[in-house]
Amino acid sequence: MTRYRWAVLGAGTFAQTTYSAIWYGVAVAAPALRREYGLTLTQTGLLLSLSSLGSLVSLIPWGIATDRVGERAVLVLGLSTCGCALVGVAFAHGFAALALLLLAAGATGAGIQSASGRAVMHWFPAGERGLALGLRQTAVPVSGFLVSLGLPPIEHAGGVAWAFAAMGIACLAGAAVGGLVVREGPGRAEASAAPAVSPLRDARLWRLSVASTLVIAPQMCVVGFAVVFLHDRRDLTTSSAAAILAVMQLLAIGARVAAGRWSDLVRSRLVPFRRIALSAAALVAATGLLVAAPLAALVPVLVAGGVVAMSWNSLSFAAAVELAGHERSGLAIGLQQTMLSLSAVYPTAFGALVGATSWQVAFVSVAAFPLVGWRVLRALPG
């Protein structure tokens, strides 16, 4: 049983990686999508937002379903349907069809959030949960790294259609692996002490979720627009810009694991979270000030800002499941991830702000969000 928990973690992380690739796939394919569909920056930002918007309406129902029927059923049903929607993008003609399929992919695949997160909650004790969730949350930068390196050659060979078909097939593979490996965990002693209050009525969980929604702004905007910014504003090729994004993702993998382990060692998820929020604000503001600087000065700060912006997610996730307890962890994750899905408006607004002002103004504006998030987190004990 002790060893099997790592197999469950591996399968859940793989499934999460395939779902997370949707957002990064749109980000990396953005220049090709703009050429093929004649998109504006605002429309490009909307496409970046759609998978998150789809999850907005489905995460809480998926969380309730996970608590009632278990992780495996939700993982298989949601991710396999998501894979089919992405394969369908390969046959889409026109912006409207593309947008609807991306919306559907986000809504159906969102169940992986509660399913894999609850599985980790069941299989790992509190003293290891930060590390375990940190490893699970590496799914996001791992997917970004793989997409950054793997998608441009696929898109170059077969166009946007091949790129989205590849992502759809990956999701189907994630559903298959999850169905074979993931099963209900043995539960933990602390689970019986779960609070009686529903996560939907827990003020602490709402505050945590609001803060997370603010702190995620740089991840959605700075990371999401990194390829477009470097390509359009600094004249890098798509492949070169994607390579920089890949480095960012690779470093973020280690940062997420380190943040999770840090939280285990200090026995607090919130102390590291607050410090990371402040660091993200500072680095994103510095990126804005360096927009026109030589690449040797700009790129390291841009990469550092992206790495820090992606490092904290496991801390918020762990705090949410521990506040809710074992029996309600699926719903707690669903609530938190629903709030995070509100961040889908960030890329659209960011693209519009760049168009109306400049990249510099947009980056500096985004830096204010994690700063406000830090203020909200200060009111939480721990």
Contacts in CASP RR format, 6 or more apart in sequence:
PFRMAT RR
TARGET T0000
AUTHOR 0000-0000-0000
METHOD contacts of the structure
MODEL  1
MTRYRWAVLGAGTFAQTTYSAIWYGVAVAAPALRREYGLTLTQTGLLLSL
SSLGSLVSLIPWGIATDRVGERAVLVLGLSTCGCALVGVAFAHGFAALAL
LLLAAGATGAGIQSASGRAVMHWFPAGERGLALGLRQTAVPVSGFLVSLG
LPPIEHAGGVAWAFAAMGIACLAGAAVGGLVVREGPGRAEASAAPAVSPL
RDARLWRLSVASTLVIAPQMCVVGFAVVFLHDRRDLTTSSAAAILAVMQL
LAIGARVAAGRWSDLVRSRLVPFRRIALSAAALVAATGLLVAAPLAALVP
VLVAGGVVAMSWNSLSFAAAVELAGHERSGLAIGLQQTMLSLSAVYPTAF
GALVGATSWQVAFVSVAAFPLVGWRVLRALPG
1 186 0 8 1.000
4 123 0 8 1.000
5 123 0 8 1.000
5 124 0 8 1.000
7 181 0 8 1.000
8 119 0 8 1.000
8 120 0 8 1.000
8 123 0 8 1.000
8 181 0 8 1.000
8 182 0 8 1.000
8 183 0 8 1.000
8 185 0 8 1.000
9 119 0 8 1.000
9 120 0 8 1.000
9 123 0 8 1.000
9 124 0 8 1.000
9 132 0 8 1.000
9 135 0 8 1.000
9 136 0 8 1.000
10 181 0 8 1.000
11 174 0 8 1.000
11 177 0 8 1.000
11 178 0 8 1.000
11 179 0 8 1.000
11 180 0 8 1.000
11 181 0 8 1.000
11 182 0 8 1.000
12 75 0 8 1.000
12 112 0 8 1.000
12 115 0 8 1.000
12 116 0 8 1.000
12 117 0 8 1.000
12 119 0 8 1.000
12 136 0 8 1.000
12 139 0 8 1.000
12 178 0 8 1.000
12 181 0 8 1.000
12 182 0 8 1.000
13 116 0 8 1.000
13 135 0 8 1.000
13 136 0 8 1.000
13 138 0 8 1.000
13 139 0 8 1.000
13 142 0 8 1.000
14 139 0 8 1.000
14 174 0 8 1.000
14 177 0 8 1.000
14 178 0 8 1.000
15 75 0 8 1.000
15 79 0 8 1.000
15 112 0 8 1.000
15 115 0 8 1.000
15 116 0 8 1.000
15 174 0 8 1.000
15 175 0 8 1.000
15 177 0 8 1.000
15 178 0 8 1.000
15 182 0 8 1.000
16 112 0 8 1.000
16 113 0 8 1.000
16 116 0 8 1.000
16 136 0 8 1.000
16 139 0 8 1.000
16 140 0 8 1.000
17 139 0 8 1.000
17 140 0 8 1.000
17 142 0 8 1.000
17 143 0 8 1.000
17 146 0 8 1.000
18 79 0 8 1.000
18 143 0 8 1.000
18 167 0 8 1.000
18 168 0 8 1.000
18 170 0 8 1.000
18 171 0 8 1.000
18 173 0 8 1.000
18 174 0 8 1.000
19 79 0 8 1.000
19 82 0 8 1.000
19 106 0 8 1.000
19 109 0 8 1.000
19 110 0 8 1.000
19 112 0 8 1.000
19 171 0 8 1.000
20 139 0 8 1.000
20 140 0 8 1.000
20 143 0 8 1.000
20 144 0 8 1.000
21 143 0 8 1.000
21 144 0 8 1.000
21 146 0 8 1.000
21 147 0 8 1.000
21 167 0 8 1.000
21 170 0 8 1.000
21 171 0 8 1.000
22 51 0 8 1.000
22 82 0 8 1.000
22 86 0 8 1.000
22 102 0 8 1.000
22 105 0 8 1.000
22 106 0 8 1.000
22 167 0 8 1.000
23 48 0 8 1.000
23 51 0 8 1.000
23 52 0 8 1.000
23 224 0 8 1.000
24 143 0 8 1.000
24 144 0 8 1.000
24 147 0 8 1.000
24 148 0 8 1.000
24 224 0 8 1.000
24 249 0 8 1.000
25 144 0 8 1.000
25 147 0 8 1.000
25 151 0 8 1.000
25 163 0 8 1.000
25 167 0 8 1.000
26 33 0 8 1.000
26 47 0 8 1.000
26 48 0 8 1.000
26 50 0 8 1.000
26 51 0 8 1.000
26 102 0 8 1.000
27 48 0 8 1.000
27 223 0 8 1.000
27 224 0 8 1.000
27 225 0 8 1.000
27 226 0 8 1.000
27 227 0 8 1.000
27 228 0 8 1.000
27 245 0 8 1.000
28 144 0 8 1.000
28 147 0 8 1.000
28 148 0 8 1.000
28 151 0 8 1.000
28 152 0 8 1.000
28 155 0 8 1.000
28 227 0 8 1.000
28 238 0 8 1.000
28 242 0 8 1.000
28 245 0 8 1.000
29 151 0 8 1.000
29 155 0 8 1.000
29 160 0 8 1.000
29 163 0 8 1.000
29 164 0 8 1.000
30 44 0 8 1.000
30 47 0 8 1.000
30 48 0 8 1.000
30 227 0 8 1.000
30 228 0 8 1.000
31 227 0 8 1.000
31 228 0 8 1.000
31 231 0 8 1.000
31 238 0 8 1.000
32 155 0 8 1.000
32 159 0 8 1.000
32 160 0 8 1.000
32 163 0 8 1.000
32 238 0 8 1.000
33 39 0 8 1.000
33 44 0 8 1.000
33 47 0 8 1.000
33 98 0 8 1.000
33 160 0 8 1.000
34 44 0 8 1.000
36 159 0 8 1.000
36 160 0 8 1.000
37 43 0 8 1.000
37 94 0 8 1.000
37 95 0 8 1.000
37 98 0 8 1.000
39 47 0 8 1.000
39 95 0 8 1.000
41 228 0 8 1.000
41 351 0 8 1.000
41 352 0 8 1.000
41 354 0 8 1.000
41 355 0 8 1.000
42 348 0 8 1.000
42 351 0 8 1.000
42 352 0 8 1.000
42 355 0 8 1.000
43 95 0 8 1.000
44 228 0 8 1.000
44 351 0 8 1.000
45 347 0 8 1.000
45 348 0 8 1.000
45 350 0 8 1.000
45 351 0 8 1.000
46 99 0 8 1.000
46 347 0 8 1.000
46 348 0 8 1.000
47 98 0 8 1.000
47 99 0 8 1.000
47 102 0 8 1.000
48 220 0 8 1.000
48 224 0 8 1.000
48 347 0 8 1.000
48 348 0 8 1.000
49 344 0 8 1.000
49 345 0 8 1.000
49 346 0 8 1.000
49 347 0 8 1.000
49 348 0 8 1.000
50 99 0 8 1.000
50 102 0 8 1.000
50 103 0 8 1.000
50 106 0 8 1.000
50 344 0 8 1.000
51 102 0 8 1.000
51 103 0 8 1.000
51 105 0 8 1.000
51 106 0 8 1.000
52 106 0 8 1.000
52 340 0 8 1.000
52 341 0 8 1.000
52 343 0 8 1.000
52 344 0 8 1.000
53 103 0 8 1.000
53 106 0 8 1.000
53 341 0 8 1.000
53 344 0 8 1.000
54 103 0 8 1.000
54 104 0 8 1.000
54 106 0 8 1.000
54 107 0 8 1.000
54 110 0 8 1.000
54 341 0 8 1.000
54 344 0 8 1.000
55 106 0 8 1.000
55 107 0 8 1.000
55 109 0 8 1.000
55 110 0 8 1.000
55 113 0 8 1.000
55 337 0 8 1.000
55 338 0 8 1.000
55 341 0 8 1.000
56 338 0 8 1.000
56 341 0 8 1.000
56 342 0 8 1.000
56 344 0 8 1.000
57 107 0 8 1.000
58 106 0 8 1.000
58 107 0 8 1.000
58 108 0 8 1.000
58 109 0 8 1.000
58 110 0 8 1.000
58 111 0 8 1.000
59 110 0 8 1.000
59 111 0 8 1.000
59 113 0 8 1.000
59 114 0 8 1.000
59 333 0 8 1.000
59 334 0 8 1.000
59 335 0 8 1.000
59 337 0 8 1.000
59 338 0 8 1.000
59 341 0 8 1.000
60 331 0 8 1.000
60 334 0 8 1.000
60 335 0 8 1.000
60 338 0 8 1.000
62 74 0 8 1.000
62 78 0 8 1.000
62 110 0 8 1.000
62 111 0 8 1.000
62 113 0 8 1.000
62 114 0 8 1.000
62 115 0 8 1.000
62 334 0 8 1.000
63 74 0 8 1.000
63 111 0 8 1.000
63 114 0 8 1.000
63 330 0 8 1.000
63 331 0 8 1.000
63 333 0 8 1.000
63 334 0 8 1.000
64 330 0 8 1.000
64 331 0 8 1.000
65 73 0 8 1.000
65 74 0 8 1.000
65 111 0 8 1.000
65 114 0 8 1.000
66 74 0 8 1.000
66 111 0 8 1.000
66 114 0 8 1.000
66 115 0 8 1.000
66 118 0 8 1.000
66 330 0 8 1.000
66 333 0 8 1.000
67 118 0 8 1.000
67 327 0 8 1.000
67 328 0 8 1.000
67 329 0 8 1.000
67 330 0 8 1.000
67 331 0 8 1.000
70 115 0 8 1.000
70 118 0 8 1.000
70 184 0 8 1.000
71 114 0 8 1.000
71 115 0 8 1.000
71 116 0 8 1.000
71 117 0 8 1.000
71 118 0 8 1.000
71 119 0 8 1.000
71 182 0 8 1.000
71 183 0 8 1.000
71 184 0 8 1.000
72 115 0 8 1.000
72 178 0 8 1.000
72 179 0 8 1.000
72 182 0 8 1.000
72 183 0 8 1.000
72 184 0 8 1.000
74 111 0 8 1.000
74 112 0 8 1.000
74 114 0 8 1.000
74 115 0 8 1.000
75 111 0 8 1.000
75 112 0 8 1.000
75 115 0 8 1.000
75 116 0 8 1.000
75 175 0 8 1.000
75 178 0 8 1.000
75 179 0 8 1.000
75 182 0 8 1.000
76 175 0 8 1.000
76 178 0 8 1.000
76 179 0 8 1.000
78 108 0 8 1.000
78 109 0 8 1.000
78 110 0 8 1.000
78 111 0 8 1.000
78 112 0 8 1.000
78 175 0 8 1.000
79 108 0 8 1.000
79 109 0 8 1.000
79 111 0 8 1.000
79 112 0 8 1.000
79 171 0 8 1.000
79 172 0 8 1.000
79 174 0 8 1.000
79 175 0 8 1.000
80 171 0 8 1.000
80 172 0 8 1.000
80 175 0 8 1.000
81 108 0 8 1.000
81 109 0 8 1.000
82 104 0 8 1.000
82 105 0 8 1.000
82 106 0 8 1.000
82 108 0 8 1.000
82 109 0 8 1.000
82 168 0 8 1.000
82 171 0 8 1.000
83 105 0 8 1.000
83 167 0 8 1.000
83 168 0 8 1.000
83 169 0 8 1.000
83 171 0 8 1.000
83 172 0 8 1.000
83 175 0 8 1.000
84 168 0 8 1.000
84 172 0 8 1.000
85 101 0 8 1.000
85 102 0 8 1.000
85 104 0 8 1.000
85 105 0 8 1.000
85 106 0 8 1.000
85 108 0 8 1.000
85 168 0 8 1.000
86 101 0 8 1.000
86 105 0 8 1.000
86 164 0 8 1.000
86 165 0 8 1.000
86 167 0 8 1.000
86 168 0 8 1.000
86 171 0 8 1.000
87 164 0 8 1.000
87 165 0 8 1.000
87 168 0 8 1.000
87 169 0 8 1.000
88 101 0 8 1.000
88 164 0 8 1.000
88 165 0 8 1.000
89 98 0 8 1.000
89 101 0 8 1.000
89 102 0 8 1.000
89 105 0 8 1.000
89 161 0 8 1.000
89 164 0 8 1.000
89 165 0 8 1.000
90 161 0 8 1.000
90 162 0 8 1.000
90 164 0 8 1.000
90 165 0 8 1.000
91 161 0 8 1.000
92 98 0 8 1.000
92 101 0 8 1.000
109 171 0 8 1.000
110 337 0 8 1.000
110 341 0 8 1.000
113 333 0 8 1.000
113 334 0 8 1.000
113 337 0 8 1.000
114 329 0 8 1.000
114 330 0 8 1.000
114 331 0 8 1.000
114 333 0 8 1.000
114 334 0 8 1.000
114 337 0 8 1.000
115 182 0 8 1.000
116 136 0 8 1.000
116 182 0 8 1.000
117 133 0 8 1.000
117 136 0 8 1.000
117 317 0 8 1.000
117 321 0 8 1.000
117 329 0 8 1.000
117 330 0 8 1.000
117 333 0 8 1.000
118 321 0 8 1.000
118 329 0 8 1.000
118 330 0 8 1.000
118 333 0 8 1.000
119 182 0 8 1.000
119 185 0 8 1.000
120 129 0 8 1.000
120 132 0 8 1.000
120 133 0 8 1.000
120 136 0 8 1.000
121 129 0 8 1.000
121 321 0 8 1.000
121 325 0 8 1.000
121 326 0 8 1.000
121 329 0 8 1.000
122 184 0 8 1.000
122 185 0 8 1.000
122 186 0 8 1.000
122 187 0 8 1.000
122 188 0 8 1.000
122 326 0 8 1.000
123 132 0 8 1.000
123 185 0 8 1.000
123 186 0 8 1.000
123 187 0 8 1.000
124 132 0 8 1.000
125 188 0 8 1.000
125 190 0 8 1.000
126 188 0 8 1.000
126 190 0 8 1.000
126 322 0 8 1.000
127 264 0 8 1.000
128 264 0 8 1.000
129 264 0 8 1.000
129 318 0 8 1.000
129 321 0 8 1.000
129 322 0 8 1.000
130 260 0 8 1.000
130 261 0 8 1.000
130 263 0 8 1.000
130 264 0 8 1.000
130 269 0 8 1.000
130 314 0 8 1.000
130 315 0 8 1.000
130 318 0 8 1.000
131 257 0 8 1.000
131 260 0 8 1.000
131 261 0 8 1.000
131 264 0 8 1.000
133 260 0 8 1.000
133 314 0 8 1.000
133 317 0 8 1.000
133 318 0 8 1.000
133 321 0 8 1.000
134 256 0 8 1.000
134 257 0 8 1.000
134 259 0 8 1.000
134 260 0 8 1.000
134 261 0 8 1.000
134 314 0 8 1.000
134 318 0 8 1.000
135 256 0 8 1.000
135 257 0 8 1.000
136 314 0 8 1.000
137 256 0 8 1.000
137 313 0 8 1.000
137 314 0 8 1.000
137 317 0 8 1.000
138 252 0 8 1.000
138 253 0 8 1.000
138 254 0 8 1.000
138 256 0 8 1.000
138 257 0 8 1.000
140 252 0 8 1.000
140 256 0 8 1.000
140 310 0 8 1.000
140 313 0 8 1.000
141 248 0 8 1.000
141 249 0 8 1.000
141 250 0 8 1.000
141 251 0 8 1.000
141 252 0 8 1.000
141 253 0 8 1.000
141 255 0 8 1.000
141 256 0 8 1.000
141 310 0 8 1.000
142 249 0 8 1.000
142 253 0 8 1.000
143 249 0 8 1.000
144 245 0 8 1.000
144 246 0 8 1.000
144 249 0 8 1.000
145 246 0 8 1.000
145 249 0 8 1.000
145 250 0 8 1.000
145 253 0 8 1.000
147 167 0 8 1.000
148 242 0 8 1.000
148 243 0 8 1.000
148 245 0 8 1.000
148 246 0 8 1.000
148 249 0 8 1.000
149 242 0 8 1.000
149 243 0 8 1.000
149 246 0 8 1.000
151 163 0 8 1.000
151 166 0 8 1.000
151 167 0 8 1.000
151 242 0 8 1.000
152 238 0 8 1.000
152 239 0 8 1.000
152 242 0 8 1.000
154 162 0 8 1.000
154 163 0 8 1.000
154 166 0 8 1.000
155 162 0 8 1.000
155 163 0 8 1.000
187 326 0 8 1.000
188 326 0 8 1.000
190 325 0 8 1.000
190 326 0 8 1.000
191 325 0 8 1.000
191 326 0 8 1.000
191 327 0 8 1.000
192 326 0 8 1.000
193 325 0 8 1.000
194 324 0 8 1.000
194 325 0 8 1.000
194 326 0 8 1.000
194 327 0 8 1.000
194 328 0 8 1.000
195 202 0 8 1.000
195 323 0 8 1.000
195 324 0 8 1.000
195 325 0 8 1.000
198 328 0 8 1.000
198 331 0 8 1.000
199 205 0 8 1.000
199 323 0 8 1.000
199 324 0 8 1.000
199 328 0 8 1.000
199 331 0 8 1.000
199 332 0 8 1.000
199 335 0 8 1.000
200 331 0 8 1.000
200 335 0 8 1.000
202 323 0 8 1.000
202 324 0 8 1.000
204 323 0 8 1.000
204 380 0 8 1.000
205 320 0 8 1.000
205 323 0 8 1.000
205 324 0 8 1.000
205 332 0 8 1.000
205 335 0 8 1.000
205 336 0 8 1.000
206 335 0 8 1.000
207 376 0 8 1.000
207 377 0 8 1.000
207 379 0 8 1.000
207 380 0 8 1.000
208 316 0 8 1.000
208 319 0 8 1.000
208 320 0 8 1.000
208 323 0 8 1.000
208 336 0 8 1.000
208 377 0 8 1.000
208 380 0 8 1.000
209 320 0 8 1.000
209 335 0 8 1.000
209 336 0 8 1.000
209 339 0 8 1.000
209 340 0 8 1.000
210 339 0 8 1.000
210 373 0 8 1.000
210 376 0 8 1.000
211 277 0 8 1.000
211 316 0 8 1.000
211 373 0 8 1.000
211 374 0 8 1.000
211 376 0 8 1.000
211 377 0 8 1.000
211 380 0 8 1.000
212 316 0 8 1.000
212 336 0 8 1.000
212 339 0 8 1.000
212 340 0 8 1.000
213 339 0 8 1.000
213 340 0 8 1.000
213 342 0 8 1.000
213 343 0 8 1.000
214 369 0 8 1.000
214 370 0 8 1.000
214 372 0 8 1.000
214 373 0 8 1.000
214 376 0 8 1.000
215 273 0 8 1.000
215 276 0 8 1.000
215 277 0 8 1.000
215 280 0 8 1.000
215 312 0 8 1.000
215 316 0 8 1.000
215 369 0 8 1.000
215 370 0 8 1.000
215 373 0 8 1.000
215 374 0 8 1.000
216 309 0 8 1.000
216 313 0 8 1.000
216 340 0 8 1.000
216 343 0 8 1.000
216 346 0 8 1.000
217 343 0 8 1.000
217 346 0 8 1.000
217 366 0 8 1.000
217 369 0 8 1.000
217 370 0 8 1.000
218 280 0 8 1.000
218 284 0 8 1.000
218 305 0 8 1.000
218 306 0 8 1.000
218 309 0 8 1.000
218 366 0 8 1.000
218 367 0 8 1.000
218 369 0 8 1.000
218 370 0 8 1.000
219 306 0 8 1.000
219 309 0 8 1.000
219 310 0 8 1.000
220 343 0 8 1.000
220 344 0 8 1.000
220 346 0 8 1.000
220 347 0 8 1.000
220 350 0 8 1.000
221 346 0 8 1.000
221 347 0 8 1.000
221 350 0 8 1.000
221 362 0 8 1.000
221 363 0 8 1.000
221 366 0 8 1.000
222 284 0 8 1.000
222 287 0 8 1.000
222 302 0 8 1.000
222 305 0 8 1.000
222 306 0 8 1.000
222 309 0 8 1.000
222 363 0 8 1.000
222 366 0 8 1.000
223 245 0 8 1.000
223 248 0 8 1.000
223 306 0 8 1.000
223 309 0 8 1.000
223 310 0 8 1.000
224 347 0 8 1.000
225 347 0 8 1.000
225 350 0 8 1.000
225 351 0 8 1.000
225 354 0 8 1.000
226 241 0 8 1.000
226 244 0 8 1.000
226 245 0 8 1.000
226 248 0 8 1.000
226 302 0 8 1.000
226 306 0 8 1.000
227 238 0 8 1.000
227 241 0 8 1.000
227 242 0 8 1.000
227 245 0 8 1.000
228 241 0 8 1.000
229 241 0 8 1.000
229 359 0 8 1.000
230 236 0 8 1.000
230 240 0 8 1.000
230 241 0 8 1.000
230 244 0 8 1.000
231 237 0 8 1.000
231 238 0 8 1.000
231 241 0 8 1.000
233 291 0 8 1.000
233 359 0 8 1.000
234 295 0 8 1.000
234 298 0 8 1.000
236 244 0 8 1.000
244 299 0 8 1.000
244 302 0 8 1.000
244 303 0 8 1.000
247 303 0 8 1.000
248 302 0 8 1.000
248 303 0 8 1.000
248 306 0 8 1.000
248 307 0 8 1.000
248 310 0 8 1.000
249 310 0 8 1.000
251 303 0 8 1.000
251 307 0 8 1.000
252 306 0 8 1.000
252 307 0 8 1.000
252 310 0 8 1.000
252 311 0 8 1.000
255 307 0 8 1.000
255 308 0 8 1.000
255 310 0 8 1.000
255 311 0 8 1.000
256 310 0 8 1.000
256 311 0 8 1.000
256 313 0 8 1.000
256 314 0 8 1.000
258 311 0 8 1.000
259 272 0 8 1.000
259 276 0 8 1.000
259 311 0 8 1.000
259 312 0 8 1.000
259 314 0 8 1.000
259 315 0 8 1.000
260 272 0 8 1.000
260 314 0 8 1.000
260 315 0 8 1.000
260 318 0 8 1.000
262 272 0 8 1.000
263 269 0 8 1.000
263 271 0 8 1.000
263 272 0 8 1.000
263 273 0 8 1.000
263 314 0 8 1.000
263 315 0 8 1.000
263 318 0 8 1.000
266 272 0 8 1.000
268 382 0 8 1.000
269 315 0 8 1.000
269 316 0 8 1.000
269 318 0 8 1.000
269 319 0 8 1.000
269 322 0 8 1.000
270 315 0 8 1.000
270 319 0 8 1.000
270 377 0 8 1.000
270 380 0 8 1.000
270 381 0 8 1.000
270 382 0 8 1.000
271 382 0 8 1.000
272 312 0 8 1.000
272 315 0 8 1.000
273 312 0 8 1.000
273 315 0 8 1.000
273 316 0 8 1.000
273 319 0 8 1.000
273 377 0 8 1.000
274 374 0 8 1.000
274 377 0 8 1.000
274 378 0 8 1.000
276 308 0 8 1.000
276 311 0 8 1.000
276 312 0 8 1.000
276 315 0 8 1.000
277 312 0 8 1.000
277 370 0 8 1.000
277 371 0 8 1.000
277 373 0 8 1.000
277 374 0 8 1.000
277 377 0 8 1.000
278 370 0 8 1.000
278 371 0 8 1.000
278 374 0 8 1.000
279 308 0 8 1.000
280 305 0 8 1.000
280 306 0 8 1.000
280 308 0 8 1.000
280 309 0 8 1.000
280 312 0 8 1.000
280 367 0 8 1.000
280 370 0 8 1.000
281 367 0 8 1.000
281 368 0 8 1.000
281 369 0 8 1.000
281 370 0 8 1.000
281 371 0 8 1.000
281 374 0 8 1.000
282 367 0 8 1.000
283 301 0 8 1.000
283 304 0 8 1.000
283 305 0 8 1.000
283 306 0 8 1.000
283 308 0 8 1.000
283 309 0 8 1.000
284 305 0 8 1.000
284 309 0 8 1.000
284 363 0 8 1.000
284 364 0 8 1.000
284 366 0 8 1.000
284 367 0 8 1.000
284 370 0 8 1.000
285 363 0 8 1.000
285 364 0 8 1.000
285 367 0 8 1.000
286 301 0 8 1.000
287 298 0 8 1.000
287 301 0 8 1.000
287 302 0 8 1.000
287 305 0 8 1.000
287 363 0 8 1.000
288 359 0 8 1.000
288 360 0 8 1.000
288 363 0 8 1.000
288 364 0 8 1.000
288 367 0 8 1.000
289 360 0 8 1.000
289 364 0 8 1.000
290 297 0 8 1.000
290 298 0 8 1.000
290 301 0 8 1.000
290 302 0 8 1.000
291 298 0 8 1.000
291 358 0 8 1.000
291 359 0 8 1.000
291 360 0 8 1.000
291 363 0 8 1.000
292 360 0 8 1.000
309 370 0 8 1.000
316 336 0 8 1.000
317 333 0 8 1.000
317 336 0 8 1.000
320 332 0 8 1.000
320 333 0 8 1.000
320 335 0 8 1.000
320 336 0 8 1.000
321 329 0 8 1.000
321 330 0 8 1.000
321 332 0 8 1.000
321 333 0 8 1.000
323 332 0 8 1.000
324 330 0 8 1.000
324 331 0 8 1.000
324 332 0 8 1.000
325 332 0 8 1.000
346 366 0 8 1.000
350 362 0 8 1.000
350 366 0 8 1.000
351 362 0 8 1.000
353 361 0 8 1.000
353 362 0 8 1.000
353 365 0 8 1.000
354 362 0 8 1.000
END
